[in-house]
Amino acid sequence: MMDNILFWLGFYIAMLIASIAIGYSKGNIVAGALLGYVLGPIGVLLLLLSKDRKMLSCPECSAKIHRHSYICPRCQQKVLHRFELK
């Protein structure tokens, strides 16, 4: 009985750590912690399929760039962000 409890406790702690790591890499650590804690392996799967909030696509060449970039390193074009007026 105690082995069974320790297994599930370790399993959910591992899912929590994995979801926090994935959330951190995608720029959404709070959602990672909550999904990993509440949903376990389903939360990890949801995070793997979620959108990356740290990277955006360049409107000119579609390269992945950091969301705070001012100039695309691939095509050297100025990147307009959502908060800027066109």
Summary of the structure (lengths in Angstrom):
residues: 86
radius of gyration: 18.2
end to end distance: 63.5
largest distance: 63.5
contacts: 220
relative contact order: 0.11
helix: 51%
strand: 9%
